Each structure stands twice: as structure tokens, then as C-alpha cells.
Amino acid sequence: MRGSVVAGVLSAGLFAGSALAQDAVQWRVEDGGNGHWYEARIRTTGVTWFQSRDLAIELGGQLTSLETPNERAFVFSGFSQPAAPSAWIPQVSGSTTLFGPWIGGEQAPGSAEPNSGWSWLSGEPFDPTWSFGCCNNDCFGSSEDFLHLYRSDVTLEYSWNDLRDVVTCGAQPVSFIVEYSADCNSDGIVDFGQIRAGELEDTNANNIPDCCEQGVACDCPADIDGSGVVNAIDLAIVIGYWGTDGGKDYPQADIDGSGEIDGADLATLLGSWGACE
């Protein structure tokens, strides 16, 4: 059994009111990464792999696929038990073997056990034997078809391990890692980061930019209300928040990001008047 991690907030349904959070982190392109964002979602009680997979999709992402050694190193170092202790639990009470969050590895039904038919949710195949001791079906002899992060009590190293959806050989994992990679406006930047930076509106907090859901242009900064048209409503917002930074309601009204809504923003708005292209 193997592991590692981070944290987050839950959006709806089954997890409402029970999720804890730690900030998401980006594997930056300038650091040799893919530009994706990673976040661990944590519960105070157990969560299954299938629940984790579905909630990751609901959150606008996917259970993380650790496709390369560099990506594994990034996740294992950034999401270790010291970095996010609430995402890890002992396999059994008092044990130093730790179960960490679910990740996006699964074994196809009917595959030869224990090492055949594994793939990432991203569609990439992988070799489960990269991780020492995995995969082993070592949960009281039952088939284990899903991956989570793990820390061995022998080596104290972080890796991954196979488990059943509902664990029968110890504690149920309490977390999962979401990887955000969507770029709905095809500008080369992951939407999740642009939403966090206030560059794209996400009024329903589902990590999908409003412009994409509405089918309008995302690169139309003077369209303050996200209607797809720069018009009198946007003008009224600029005038109403004149001399401020837009506050919590309309920070995007500071179109040029100068820290103050002023004549430069008004000029941009008037110059963009009409339908966004």
C-alpha cells in the first residue's frame, strides 16, 4: 500500500458542509510543468474512488493522472503528509502506514491481476509496477482496481497503491486530488488559474468560465457583466464604481488592472462598444 497530497472545498450534494480546504497549486510551465492546477479535496469521513471521480468532474477537473516522473515528483513533494496532514489517515488506528488521496488510475474490468489493464483517466497507459509493492491485491485477497497515494511505514516513502472502491483492509481514504487542465477559450492558459486571478468570471463557482458556458467571447474585457455585448449596462457599472477598484462586486470593471476605475477604462469600454467578436 502507498501515498501523498493537498486540499480543497466541496461543491455540492453528498459533500455539502463536510469538506475542508487547502489552496490549489500550479505546476508552472516556467518550472518545466504543464501549467495545470492541482488541488486535494478533503472530507472528515471516507470517500470512495467513484465518488471522487464524479466530484472531480463536477468541480470542472479530473482525478489527477501522474503520467510522468516529473509530474509524480511535483505531486509527491507538494502534496505530502506534512504539507496536507488532514488529507492523510493511518491505515489502521495507531499505524504509521498512511492512506492518502485517490488519484486517477484504474484497472479495466476483467484484466489479468494484478498488473494488467491499468490506465490513467486521461487515457494514458502506465506501468503500475513503477511503485514498489504495487499493484498487489493485498486487501484480504480481494481485487483492487483503483489507485491512491500511500506512505509505507517501512520505507517512509510516498508512492501509489491499489485499493478497492470501498476499502476492506483498513481506513477509507478521506481525500482526492483534482487536476484542472481545461482551456475552454483556447488561449493557452488553464481556465482555473484565470478564474482565481479574476481574469475570467465564474459566478456560479463551478470552475468553468461564464463566457464559455454562455457561448460568448472570453477575450472581451469591456464586457463587464459577461453578456457578450459591451453596452449601457457595462457603462453604468464603470460610472457607478468610478474612482474605486470595483470592490468585490465588479473588480473586472478596472479593465486595465491599474487599481482604479478611471478614464482609461472608460476609453477601452467605449472603444469596444457593441457585440464581442
C-alpha positions as CSV (number, residue, x, y, z in Angstrom):
1,M,0.0,0.0,0.0
2,R,1.4,3.5,-0.9
3,G,0.7,7.5,-0.8
4,S,1.0,11.6,-0.8
5,V,-1.3,15.1,-1.1
6,V,-3.2,18.7,-0.8
7,A,-6.7,20.1,-0.1
8,G,-10.0,21.9,-1.1
9,V,-13.7,22.9,-0.7
10,L,-16.6,20.8,-2.0
11,S,-19.2,22.0,-4.2
12,A,-22.5,20.1,-3.7
13,G,-24.7,17.2,-2.7
14,L,-23.0,14.4,-0.8
15,F,-20.2,16.6,0.4
16,A,-22.0,19.8,1.3
17,G,-20.8,21.1,4.7
18,S,-18.3,18.3,5.2
19,A,-15.3,19.4,3.1
20,L,-12.1,21.1,4.3
21,A,-9.8,23.1,2.1
22,Q,-6.2,23.8,1.3
23,D,-5.1,26.1,-1.5
24,A,-4.6,24.7,-5.0
25,V,-1.1,24.8,-6.6
26,Q,0.1,25.2,-10.2
27,W,2.8,23.2,-11.9
28,R,4.1,26.2,-13.8
29,V,5.3,25.9,-17.4
30,E,8.4,28.1,-16.5
31,D,9.3,25.4,-13.9
32,G,9.1,22.6,-16.5
33,G,5.4,21.8,-15.8
34,N,2.2,21.6,-17.8
35,G,0.5,24.7,-16.5
36,H,-2.2,22.6,-14.8
37,W,-3.5,23.3,-11.3
38,Y,-3.8,20.6,-8.6
39,E,-6.0,20.6,-5.5
40,A,-6.8,18.0,-2.9
41,R,-10.4,17.8,-1.7
42,I,-10.8,16.5,1.9
43,R,-13.6,15.1,3.9
44,T,-13.9,14.3,7.6
45,T,-15.3,10.9,6.7
46,G,-14.3,8.4,4.0
47,V,-14.9,8.8,0.2
48,T,-14.8,6.2,-2.5
49,W,-12.9,6.3,-5.7
50,F,-16.1,6.5,-7.8
51,Q,-17.4,9.4,-5.7
52,S,-14.1,11.1,-6.0
53,R,-14.1,10.7,-9.8
54,D,-17.6,12.1,-10.2
55,L,-17.0,15.1,-7.9
56,A,-13.7,16.0,-9.6
57,I,-15.7,16.2,-12.9
58,E,-18.4,18.3,-11.1
59,L,-15.7,20.6,-9.9
60,G,-14.5,21.2,-13.5
61,G,-11.5,18.9,-13.4
62,Q,-10.5,15.3,-13.2
63,L,-8.8,13.0,-10.8
64,T,-5.1,13.6,-11.4
65,S,-3.2,11.4,-13.8
66,L,0.5,11.2,-12.8
67,E,1.8,10.4,-16.3
68,T,5.5,11.3,-16.0
69,P,8.2,11.0,-13.4
70,N,8.4,14.8,-13.1
71,E,4.6,15.1,-12.5
72,R,4.8,12.4,-9.9
73,A,7.7,14.3,-8.2
74,F,5.7,17.5,-8.2
75,V,2.6,15.9,-6.6
76,F,4.6,13.8,-4.1
77,S,6.6,16.8,-2.9
78,G,3.7,19.4,-3.0
79,F,1.0,17.1,-1.5
80,S,2.9,15.1,1.1
81,Q,1.5,14.3,4.5
82,P,3.5,17.2,6.1
83,A,2.1,19.6,3.6
84,A,-1.6,18.5,4.0
85,P,-1.9,16.4,7.1
86,S,-5.7,16.3,7.1
87,A,-5.7,14.6,3.7
88,W,-3.9,11.5,5.2
89,I,-5.1,8.9,7.7
90,P,-3.5,5.9,9.3
91,Q,-4.4,2.6,7.6
92,V,-5.5,1.4,11.0
93,S,-5.6,3.2,14.3
94,G,-2.0,3.8,15.6
95,S,-0.3,2.7,12.4
96,T,2.4,4.7,10.7
97,T,1.3,3.4,7.3
98,L,-0.7,6.2,5.8
99,F,-3.5,6.2,3.3
100,G,-3.6,9.4,1.1
101,P,-5.9,10.7,-1.6
102,W,-7.4,8.9,-4.5
103,I,-5.8,9.6,-7.9
104,G,-7.0,8.8,-11.5
105,G,-5.6,5.4,-12.0
106,E,-7.9,2.4,-12.7
107,Q,-7.8,-1.2,-13.8
108,A,-10.1,-2.3,-16.6
109,P,-12.7,-4.9,-15.5
110,G,-11.6,-8.5,-16.4
111,S,-7.9,-7.6,-16.7
112,A,-5.3,-10.1,-15.6
113,E,-4.4,-9.5,-11.9
114,P,-2.7,-7.6,-10.5
115,N,-0.7,-5.6,-13.1
116,S,-2.6,-5.7,-16.4
117,G,-5.1,-3.3,-17.9
118,W,-4.2,-0.2,-15.9
119,S,-4.6,3.3,-17.3
120,W,-5.0,6.9,-16.3
121,L,-8.3,8.7,-16.6
122,S,-6.5,10.9,-19.1
123,G,-6.4,7.8,-21.4
124,E,-2.6,7.3,-21.0
125,P,-1.5,3.8,-20.1
126,F,1.1,3.2,-17.4
127,D,3.2,0.6,-15.6
128,P,1.8,0.1,-12.1
129,T,4.9,-1.7,-11.1
130,W,6.8,1.6,-11.1
131,S,5.6,1.9,-7.5
132,F,7.3,-0.6,-5.2
133,G,4.7,-3.1,-3.9
134,C,2.0,-2.1,-6.3
135,C,-0.1,-3.4,-7.6
136,N,-0.7,-6.4,-5.3
137,N,-4.4,-7.1,-4.5
138,D,-3.2,-7.3,-0.9
139,C,-6.5,-6.3,0.7
140,F,-7.6,-9.6,2.1
141,G,-7.3,-11.3,-1.3
142,S,-9.9,-9.1,-3.0
143,S,-9.5,-7.4,-6.4
144,E,-8.1,-3.8,-6.0
145,D,-8.8,-1.7,-9.1
146,F,-8.2,1.9,-8.1
147,L,-5.1,3.9,-7.1
148,H,-4.5,6.2,-4.2
149,L,-1.4,7.8,-2.7
150,Y,0.3,6.0,0.1
151,R,3.2,6.2,2.6
152,S,4.9,3.0,3.7
153,D,5.7,2.5,7.4
154,V,8.8,0.7,6.3
155,T,10.5,3.0,3.8
156,L,8.6,6.2,4.8
157,E,8.4,7.0,1.0
158,Y,5.5,8.3,-0.9
159,S,4.1,6.3,-3.8
160,W,0.8,4.9,-5.0
161,N,-1.1,1.7,-4.1
162,D,-4.1,-0.2,-5.3
163,L,-7.3,-0.4,-3.3
164,R,-10.9,-1.4,-3.6
165,D,-13.5,1.4,-4.1
166,V,-14.8,0.5,-0.6
167,V,-11.8,-0.5,1.5
168,T,-11.9,-3.7,3.5
169,C,-8.3,-3.7,4.8
170,G,-8.2,-0.5,6.8
171,A,-9.4,3.0,6.7
172,Q,-11.3,4.5,3.8
173,P,-9.3,7.4,2.2
174,V,-10.7,10.8,3.1
175,S,-9.5,12.9,0.1
176,F,-8.8,13.0,-3.6
177,I,-6.6,15.2,-5.9
178,V,-8.3,17.2,-8.7
179,E,-6.3,18.2,-11.7
180,Y,-7.6,21.3,-13.6
181,S,-6.4,21.5,-17.2
182,A,-9.4,22.9,-19.2
183,D,-8.8,25.8,-21.5
184,C,-12.2,26.5,-22.9
185,N,-11.3,29.7,-24.7
186,S,-8.1,28.2,-26.2
187,D,-5.8,31.0,-25.1
188,G,-3.1,28.6,-23.8
189,I,-3.9,29.3,-20.2
190,V,-5.8,26.9,-17.9
191,D,-9.2,28.4,-17.0
192,F,-9.0,27.5,-13.3
193,G,-6.0,29.9,-12.9
194,Q,-7.7,32.7,-14.8
195,I,-10.8,32.4,-12.6
196,R,-8.6,32.5,-9.5
197,A,-6.9,35.6,-10.8
198,G,-10.2,37.3,-11.5
199,E,-9.4,37.4,-15.3
200,L,-12.5,35.3,-16.1
201,E,-15.9,35.4,-14.4
202,D,-17.3,32.3,-12.8
203,T,-20.4,33.5,-11.0
204,N,-21.8,30.0,-10.2
205,A,-18.4,28.9,-8.8
206,N,-18.2,25.7,-10.9
207,N,-14.7,26.4,-12.2
208,I,-16.0,26.9,-15.7
209,P,-15.8,30.5,-17.1
210,D,-19.2,32.1,-17.6
211,C,-18.2,33.2,-21.1
212,C,-17.7,29.5,-22.1
213,E,-21.0,28.4,-20.6
214,Q,-22.8,31.3,-22.3
215,G,-21.0,30.7,-25.6
216,V,-19.7,34.2,-25.8
217,A,-16.2,35.5,-26.3
218,C,-13.9,35.4,-23.3
219,D,-11.4,37.9,-24.6
220,C,-13.7,40.9,-24.3
221,P,-12.6,42.6,-21.1
222,A,-15.0,45.6,-21.5
223,D,-18.0,43.2,-21.4
224,I,-18.1,43.6,-17.6
225,D,-21.4,41.7,-17.0
226,G,-20.5,38.8,-19.3
227,S,-23.5,39.3,-21.6
228,G,-21.5,39.1,-24.8
229,V,-22.2,42.7,-25.6
230,V,-20.5,45.9,-24.4
231,N,-23.4,48.2,-23.8
232,A,-25.1,50.6,-21.4
233,I,-25.1,48.1,-18.6
234,D,-21.3,47.9,-18.6
235,L,-21.1,51.7,-18.9
236,A,-23.3,52.1,-15.9
237,I,-21.1,49.8,-13.8
238,V,-18.0,51.8,-14.7
239,I,-19.7,55.0,-13.8
240,G,-21.1,53.6,-10.6
241,Y,-17.8,52.4,-9.4
242,W,-15.7,55.3,-10.7
243,G,-12.6,56.0,-8.7
244,T,-12.6,52.6,-6.9
245,D,-11.1,49.3,-7.8
246,G,-14.6,47.8,-8.3
247,G,-14.7,46.1,-4.9
248,K,-16.0,42.6,-4.5
249,D,-18.8,43.1,-7.0
250,Y,-17.0,44.3,-10.1
251,P,-13.2,44.1,-9.9
252,Q,-13.3,43.4,-13.7
253,A,-14.6,47.0,-14.2
254,D,-11.0,48.0,-13.6
255,I,-10.4,46.9,-17.2
256,D,-6.7,47.8,-17.4
257,G,-5.9,46.5,-13.9
258,S,-4.5,49.8,-12.7
259,G,-6.2,49.6,-9.4
260,E,-8.7,52.4,-10.1
261,I,-11.6,52.7,-12.5
262,D,-10.9,55.8,-14.5
263,G,-10.8,57.4,-17.9
264,A,-8.5,54.7,-19.4
265,D,-11.1,52.1,-18.5
266,L,-13.9,54.2,-19.9
267,A,-12.0,54.7,-23.2
268,T,-11.5,51.0,-23.6
269,L,-15.2,50.4,-22.9
270,L,-16.3,52.9,-25.5
271,G,-13.8,51.7,-28.0
272,S,-15.2,48.1,-27.6
273,W,-18.9,49.1,-27.9
274,G,-21.1,46.5,-29.4
275,A,-21.1,42.7,-29.7
276,C,-17.9,40.9,-28.6
277,E,-16.3,39.1,-31.5
